[in-house]
Amino acid sequence: MRVAEIIEGRQCPKCGSTERQVKSGLTDSGSQRNRCRECGCRYTHNRKKRGISEEVKEAALRAYYSGVSGRGVGKIFKMSHINAMNWIKKNSRGVDKSINEI
């Protein structure tokens, strides 16, 4: 029979218990999931950020304003072209100002 590994130093966000916290798999991004044996709550202690950095967004906008299509920007930066187009639309309000700064 397999015995669950008990983790010291983890606290359940629901009941506040620090006893009987065990590992309970991984999230899609690879973060460790935990389960409280007191209340049954499953939680992630240290979440990983999955967002795209501001530097990459600025580089994508520079590429678009230099003549690369929205789909091309997506392929270059290995991301969804929809994300790139959403950033472009969001920044299109201040294009005159921001294009000179980029």
C-alpha positions as a printed Julia matrix, in Angstrom:
102×3 Matrix{Float64}:
   0.0    0.0     0.0
   1.26   3.48   -0.91
   1.59   6.02    1.9
   1.08   9.74    1.14
   3.97  12.07    1.88
   3.1   14.54    4.64
   4.38  18.06    3.96
   5.56  20.28    6.81
   5.11  24.06    6.65
   1.99  24.12    4.44
  -1.25  25.67    5.66
  -4.72  24.93    4.32
  -6.36  28.13    3.01
  -9.83  26.86    4.04
  -9.43  25.54    7.59
  -5.97  26.91    8.48
  -4.62  23.52    9.55
  -0.87  22.94    9.18
  -1.14  19.25   10.11
  -1.95  16.47    7.67
  -1.16  18.34    4.42
  -0.3   15.89    1.62
   0.77  16.13   -2.02
  -2.08  15.67   -4.46
  -0.8   15.8    -8.04
   0.25  18.64  -10.33
  -1.54  21.44  -12.19
  -1.32  21.81  -15.99
   1.5   24.32  -15.57
   3.48  21.95  -13.33
   2.77  23.47   -9.91
   2.4   21.09   -6.96
  -1.18  20.52   -5.73
  -1.82  19.74   -2.06
  -4.76  18.3    -0.14
  -5.76  18.91    3.46
  -6.73  15.68    5.19
  -8.68  17.65    7.78
 -11.24  19.32    5.49
 -10.46  17.75    2.06
  -9.61  21.08    0.42
  -7.27  20.87   -2.62
  -5.05  23.89   -3.19
  -1.86  25.07   -4.91
   0.77  26.51   -2.57
   3.14  28.23   -5.04
   1.41  29.07   -8.29
   3.38  29.64  -11.47
   2.68  32.73  -13.51
   1.7   31.84  -17.06
   1.44  35.34  -18.47
   3.55  36.95  -21.16
   6.06  39.57  -20.03
   5.78  43.24  -20.92
   9.06  43.06  -22.87
   7.64  40.4   -25.19
   4.45  42.43  -25.67
   6.46  45.51  -26.59
   8.61  43.52  -29.01
   5.47  42.07  -30.63
   4.01  45.56  -31.05
   7.28  46.81  -32.55
   7.23  43.93  -35.03
   3.61  44.64  -35.98
   4.21  48.37  -36.48
   7.28  47.62  -38.58
   5.12  45.73  -41.09
   4.69  42.14  -39.85
   1.11  40.83  -39.96
  -0.76  39.82  -36.82
  -0.42  36.14  -37.71
   3.27  36.68  -38.43
   3.77  38.23  -35.0
   2.1   35.16  -33.46
   4.4   32.81  -35.34
   7.56  34.79  -34.56
   6.88  34.92  -30.83
   5.28  31.43  -30.65
   1.98  32.67  -29.27
  -1.61  32.97  -30.36
  -2.13  35.57  -33.08
  -5.36  36.49  -31.29
  -3.33  37.65  -28.25
  -1.13  39.76  -30.5
  -4.13  41.33  -32.21
  -5.79  42.07  -28.86
  -2.66  43.93  -27.69
  -2.58  45.84  -30.98
  -6.24  46.84  -30.64
  -5.68  47.86  -27.03
  -2.75  50.09  -28.02
  -4.35  51.47  -31.19
  -6.01  54.26  -29.2
  -2.67  55.93  -28.56
  -0.85  54.82  -31.7
   0.42  58.28  -32.6
   2.1   58.64  -29.21
   3.2   55.06  -28.61
   4.59  54.34  -32.08
   7.19  57.07  -31.65
   8.13  55.71  -28.21
   8.45  52.11  -29.43
